[in-house]
Amino acid sequence: MDKNYFFILFIFLIFYLGIFFAPYFMNLSFDSPFFSVISMIIYQMYSMTCHQLSERSYFIFDHKMAVCARCFGIYTGFLVGLVIYSLFSRIINYKTLSKWYLIISLLPMAIDGTSQLFGLRESFNLMRLLTGLLFGFTVVFYVLPVFLEVMNNTTKEDIKTIFKSFRVKKR
């Protein structure tokens, strides 16, 4: 097994658990304001990628999750895809699937979101979750091979060159 795969899995798992830690710490905030601050920081971090609307979110510990139902589906699908990818694909195989699988997996989510946006129908959280799961699961097979290829083929000299390019030059 590739160590970079496990690194990506570990980092994503920490990210994924934050979705649950935000409402959990908010629940603990009744005992200590410290947990309220931690919870608010976590919610703020996830607000960069999700609208977090209450009516489109699931609740645990009597508080909304850090992301909406669709984002939760995408992240859950991504996590499941990460695990399944390692079981059915050689980690050192950097080939991605045909782009049509990605487009097909995106269509249900796009149709659901667009039809609601234009007022044709009202979506519901289970539909958001399921369309997100499909897309999140599929996107792993496009993102992970690229990340692994870059990580496995990057040398220390490449990293030094990248950091040198960010240095501020004196005038």
matplotlib code that plots the C-alpha trace (Angstrom):
import matplotlib.pyplot as plt

x = [0.0, 1.2, 2.1, 0.8, -2.6, -2.8, -1.7, -4.6, -7.0, -5.8, -6.1, -9.5, -10.7, -9.8, -11.6, -14.7, -14.8, -14.9, -18.4, -19.5, -17.2, -18.9, -22.3, -20.8, -18.7, -21.7, -23.6, -20.8, -20.8, -23.5, -20.9, -18.0, -17.7, -14.4, -16.3, -18.6, -15.5, -14.1, -17.4, -17.7, -14.2, -15.1, -18.4, -16.5, -13.9, -16.7, -18.5, -15.9, -17.2, -20.8, -23.8, -24.8, -28.5, -30.4, -33.3, -30.9, -28.9, -29.1, -28.9, -27.1, -26.7, -29.5, -27.3, -26.9, -24.0, -21.1, -22.2, -25.5, -27.1, -25.6, -22.1, -22.4, -23.3, -20.4, -17.9, -19.4, -19.3, -15.7, -14.7, -16.4, -14.8, -11.3, -11.8, -13.2, -10.5, -7.8, -9.7, -10.4, -7.7, -4.0, -2.8, 0.1, -2.2, -2.7, -5.2, -8.5, -11.8, -13.6, -14.8, -18.4, -18.7, -18.0, -20.5, -23.1, -22.6, -22.9, -26.2, -28.6, -27.1, -27.2, -30.8, -31.9, -30.2, -31.2, -34.8, -35.0, -33.2, -35.7, -38.7, -39.8, -39.8, -38.5, -35.7, -35.4, -32.5, -32.5, -32.4, -29.5, -27.7, -28.1, -27.1, -24.1, -23.1, -23.1, -20.9, -18.6, -18.0, -17.3, -15.0, -12.5, -11.6, -10.5, -8.9, -7.1, -5.0, -3.9, -2.9, -1.1, 0.8, 1.9, 2.9, 4.8, 6.6, 7.6, 11.2, 12.8, 14.4, 10.9, 9.7, 12.7, 12.1, 8.5, 9.3, 12.1, 9.5, 7.5, 10.3, 10.0, 12.8, 14.5, 14.6]
y = [0.0, 3.5, 5.7, 8.8, 7.1, 6.6, 10.2, 11.4, 9.1, 10.3, 14.0, 13.5, 11.5, 14.4, 16.8, 14.4, 14.1, 17.8, 17.7, 15.8, 17.6, 21.0, 20.0, 17.8, 20.6, 23.0, 20.5, 20.5, 24.3, 24.3, 23.1, 25.3, 28.3, 26.9, 24.2, 26.9, 28.7, 25.5, 24.7, 28.1, 27.9, 24.5, 25.9, 28.9, 26.6, 24.6, 27.8, 28.4, 25.4, 25.1, 27.5, 25.6, 26.5, 25.0, 23.8, 21.9, 20.3, 17.3, 17.7, 15.7, 16.4, 18.9, 21.1, 21.2, 19.4, 21.6, 21.1, 20.8, 17.5, 17.7, 18.5, 15.7, 13.3, 14.5, 14.1, 10.7, 9.5, 10.7, 8.8, 5.6, 6.0, 6.4, 3.1, 1.3, 2.7, 1.0, -2.4, -2.4, -0.4, -0.6, 2.5, 2.9, 3.0, 6.8, 6.4, 8.1, 6.9, 8.3, 11.9, 10.7, 8.8, 12.1, 14.0, 11.3, 11.3, 15.1, 15.2, 14.2, 16.8, 19.4, 18.6, 18.6, 21.9, 23.7, 22.6, 23.9, 27.2, 27.9, 27.1, 24.0, 21.9, 21.8, 19.4, 17.5, 16.5, 12.8, 13.7, 16.1, 13.5, 10.8, 13.0, 14.2, 10.6, 9.6, 12.6, 12.3, 8.6, 9.1, 12.1, 10.1, 8.1, 11.3, 13.3, 10.5, 9.2, 12.8, 13.5, 10.3, 10.7, 14.2, 13.1, 10.0, 11.8, 15.0, 15.0, 17.1, 19.3, 20.0, 21.1, 23.3, 24.9, 25.5, 27.2, 29.3, 30.7, 32.0, 33.9, 37.6, 39.1, 42.2, 45.2]
z = [0.0, -0.8, 2.2, 0.3, 0.0, 3.8, 4.3, 2.1, 3.8, 7.3, 6.4, 4.9, 7.9, 10.2, 7.9, 7.8, 11.6, 12.0, 10.5, 13.7, 16.1, 15.5, 16.8, 19.5, 20.9, 20.6, 22.7, 25.3, 25.4, 28.0, 30.4, 29.2, 26.9, 25.7, 23.7, 22.2, 20.8, 19.4, 17.8, 16.3, 14.8, 13.2, 11.8, 10.4, 8.7, 7.0, 6.0, 3.3, 1.4, 2.4, 2.9, 6.1, 5.9, 8.8, 6.6, 4.3, 7.1, 9.3, 13.1, 15.7, 19.3, 18.8, 16.6, 12.8, 11.3, 10.1, 6.4, 4.6, 3.5, 0.0, 1.2, 3.8, 1.0, -1.1, 1.8, 2.8, -0.8, -1.1, 2.1, 0.9, -2.5, -0.8, 1.0, -2.0, -4.4, -2.3, -2.5, -6.2, -7.8, -7.7, -5.8, -8.2, -11.2, -11.9, -14.7, -14.4, -15.7, -18.7, -18.1, -18.9, -15.6, -13.8, -15.9, -15.4, -11.6, -11.6, -13.6, -10.8, -8.4, -11.1, -12.0, -8.4, -7.6, -10.8, -10.7, -7.1, -8.0, -10.7, -8.4, -10.4, -7.3, -3.7, -3.0, 0.2, 2.4, 1.4, -2.3, -1.6, 0.4, -2.3, -5.2, -3.2, -2.3, -6.0, -7.0, -4.0, -4.6, -8.3, -8.0, -5.9, -9.0, -10.7, -7.9, -6.0, -9.0, -9.8, -6.2, -5.8, -9.0, -8.1, -4.5, -5.7, -8.5, -6.6, -5.4, -2.6, -5.3, -6.8, -3.4, -2.8, -6.2, -5.4, -2.1, -3.7, -6.2, -3.2, -1.6, -1.6, -3.5, -2.1, -4.4]

ax = plt.figure().add_subplot(projection="3d")
ax.plot(x, y, z, "-o")
ax.set_aspect("equal")
plt.show()
